[in-house]
Amino acid sequence: MLKAKKKVVYKAFGLSVTSEISLPELPHMGNKVDSIDIEIKIEDLSELWFELSNKKNRFVINENLVMFQIPNIATFSIQEGKRISVLPMKEDEEDMIRLYILGTCMGVILMQRKIFPLHGSAVAINGKAYAIIGDSGVGKSTLASGFLNQGYRLLSDDVIAVSLSHDDYIPFVTPSYPQQKLWEDSLNNFGMKTSHYQSICRRENKYCVPVPSKYFPNPLPLAGVFELVKTENEKVEIHPIEKLERLRTLFCHTYRNFLIPRLGLMDWHFHTSATILNKVDVYQLRRPVSRFSAPQLVSLILNTVNKGE
């Protein structure tokens, strides 16, 4: 059984996090913290899971509580946007447990806090945030890494936290933590050796890549969203996404969007999406299935951004 360790205060998505489970991916906040936003604890959830779960659904969901279980890994509980409880099943699965804490659990925390979670990577360009969204495996993190190689900086990888300012409802991105997840092919294309990085659990060909020197730690206004898609066409193309299709795009690429109706957040998601779309440009960036050229895609996005400005 994974044992509770001395609590350390971390920072993720602009929130202070205290955890009994080591989270080396996250920067430390030190001891001078006025309040804790999220508490991560090791806790016996077996009785609660037995009471609430059934064999048909892997998730237990109500307005203030989300629970899920990964067989032979752990049971997780996320409550009221401020507490994550974990019941580990095997001591040697700590890497997998961290993956779910920083992924699905944090995505639920953001939703419970009414923070809009997009699935993708965000980079800082000319003092503004630009989101790269898309389906899993389309190349979002690889494209973001292409920006980093040209001197731009990362705001977030995998989950993008978008909030609205209280006064004028401007959408802004709060940075997550300084790490990317890249496939072995991407590392090779950028001349990076896999021996320098740790593989992600059992996914031996995907790696954790710390980027502390290429990370932008402060919130930035969201100025544009680029949906990256694969096509059979050999051309690289970019097109504006118009009208109601923009709402569909944001919904499709909201992190763990199947939770939205079950958490009673459909109205919130719709109105927040409409507010975001009133302030940002949305494009579809099409790249061939047969090849991926990060420098070409970076150049196309930069040309689009510069024309917009």
N, C-alpha and C positions, 0 to 999 in steps of 0.2 A: 504494500500500500504506500502511495506517495505521501510523505510526511509534510506537515505544515512547517514552513520555514519562517524565519524572522521577517516580519512585514517590512517591505520597502515601498517608498512612495515613488511612483512613476508618473510620466505625463504621456497621454495619448489623446488625440483629437481635441486638444485644449483642455482636457479634464485631468484632475489629479486622481491617481489610481493607487490604492494600497492593496498589496497582494501577498497571500501566503504561498503562492507559487511563483518561482523565479521567472521573470519576463525580460531576458537580456536584450530583446529587440527594442525595448522602450528606454528613452532617456530618463535618468533619475532626476527628481526634483529637490533632493536634499531634505533636511529636517524642518526647515522653516516654511510650513504649509499651513495656511489659516484654516482650511476646511478640506475634507475629502469628498470627492464627487462619486467615486465608484469604489466599492470594497469587493475584493475577490477572496473567497474563503474555501477551504476544504471542509466539506460537511456531509453527513450521512443523509442522503436524499432517498434512500431505498423505500421507506414507508410512504413518503409523499408520492413518489413515482408509481408505486403499486396502486395507490388509492386513485390517482388521476388518469393514468394512461390506459390505453387499450391496444390490442394487437393491430388494429387497422391503421392507426396514425402514429408516426414516429415522433410527432410534436404534440405537446399539450399547450394550448394557447387560450388565455383569457385576457382581459383588458390590462391587468397589471403583472401577469406572470406568463413566462414562456419556459417550457421544459422540453428537452430532447435528450435522446440517448443514442450514443454510438456504440454498438456491440463490441465488447472486449476492450473498450477504450475508457469511456466515462459517461456519467449522467450529468447534465448541466441544467441549472436553473437560473433564469434572469428575471429579476423583480424590480419593478417601479423605476427603471432607468438608473438604478444606483447600487444594485448588488448582484454579483455573479457567484453562485455556489457550485462547487464541483465535487462529485463523488468518483474518484479514480477507480478503475477496475484492475489495472496492472501498473506496477511501479515503473516499468521500463518504457511506458508510453507517454512520457512527459512532453516530448516534442509534438506528438499528435494533439495532446491536450492543449498546449499553447496555441497550436494552429487554429483550433476551434474557439478558444477564448478570444484571440485577436481577430477572428473572422466572424463567424455566425453570432457569437455572444455579443461582440461589440456592435455589430450591425443591429441587433435587437435593442441594445442599450440606446443607440442613437434614435431609433424609431420611438422608443418609449419616452425619450426626451424631446420628441418632435424636432429632431435634426434630420434633414433629408439625406439618406445614404445612397449615393450613386455607385454603381459597380464599374470601377475603372481606375485610371491613373490621372493625376493632376500635376501640371507643371507650371512654373512661374515664368511668364514672358512679359517683359516690359512693365513690370509692376502689377500685373494682373494674373489671375488664375485661369487656366484653360483645361477643361476636362476631356479626357480621351476615354470613351465608353465603348462597350461592345460585348459580344458573346465571349465565353471562356475559350481561350486558345486562339483568338483572332490576332493577337499581337499587341495588346494595349501596353503592357509593361515594356516590351521590346521597343515600341515606338517612343515611350517616355525615356527609355535609356538612350535612344538616339538623340533626344534633346539634351540630356545630361552630358553626352559626349561633345556637344557643341557649346558647352558652357552655361546652359540653363540649369535650373534647379528644381528638384522634386518637392512637391507638397504632400502627395499621398499616393499609395499603391494599393490596389484591390478595393478599398472602401474609401469613397470621397465624402467627407462630411460637409454638407451645404446648409448654411443657416441664413436667415434674413435679418438684416439690421433692424433695430427697434424703431428708428425714427423714419427712414425713407424706404424700408423694405428692399434694400439692395442685397442680392445674394452674395455671400462670400464663402470661401473655402477655408476651413480650419485644418492646418497640417496634422497628419496622423503620427507617423514616427519614421525615422530615417532608414528605411529598408525597402528593397525591391525583391520580387521573386521572379527569377529568370530561368527559362529552359536552357538546357545544355547547348542547343544549336545557337541560341542568341548569344550566349557567352562566347562561343567560338567565333561568331561573326564579328564581335567587338574585340577580339583578340584577348579575351579574359580566360584565365586558366581555371578549370573546375576544381583543381586541387587547392585553390585559395579560398574556397567557399564550402559551406556545409549544405548537404542535400536536405530537402524538405522531407523528413520522415521516410516513408517507404517510396516516395516519388523520387527515385534515385537520379532522374535526369532533369529535375528542377531544383534550383538552389536559392538559398537566402543570400542576398547581396547587400551588406551594409553600405550606406551612402552618406555618412555624416557630413562630409565636406561638400556634398552636392545637394544638401537638404535646405529648404527654406522654412524656418521655424515659425513664421508669423502669418496670420490670416491675410488673405488677399481677396479683392472683389472678383467674382466669377464673371468673365467677359465672353466666354464662348464654350460651346460643347461640340465635340467632333465624334460622331459615331463611326467607328472603324468596322468595315464589313469586307468579307471575301466575295469575289465574283469570278465568273469564268472568263470575263473580258480581260485581255492582256494589258489594257490601259489602266493607269492610275488616274482616278478622277475624283473631283470634289464638287458637291452640289448642295445648295441650301435645302434644308428640310422645311416645308411650309405648313401652315395652318394646323389642322387637328392632328396631322401626322407627327407634329412636334410633341404633343401630349403622349401619344402612343410610344414614341421613342424614349421619353423619360420614364414612363411606367415600365417598359420592357427592361430597362437597364437600371432600375432601382434595385439595390442589393437585397436579396431574399424577398422579392416582391410578393411571393405567395402569402407572406405574413400580413400584408396590408389589410385586406378585407377581414381577416380573422382577428386582427387587433382593433377593428372598428375605426380604421384610419383612412378610409376611402375619401371622405370629404376633405380631411386635412391634406392628403396627398394631392388631390385634384387642385385645391386652391393654392397650395404651395407651388405646384408645378406651373400653374398659370402665372403666378407672380414671378417666378424665375424666368419663364419664357418671355415675359414682357420686358425683361432687362438684358437678355443675352441672345446672341446669334447661335443657330444650331445648323450643323452641316453633316452630311454623310460623306465619308472618305472611303472610296472604293479601291481595293487593292487586289491584284490577281491571286487566285488560289495557288498558282504554280510558283510564285516567288514573293519575296518580301524585301524591299529596299528601304530601310529606315531613313537614310539620308534624303532620298527622294520624297518620302512622305513628310519628313520634317520641313523640307524646303517648301512643299506645297502648303502646309499649314501656316508657315511663317509668311508666305506671300499673301495668303488670305487674311491673316491677322493684320498685317501692315496696310493692306488696302482698306480694311474696315476702320482702322484708326485714322 
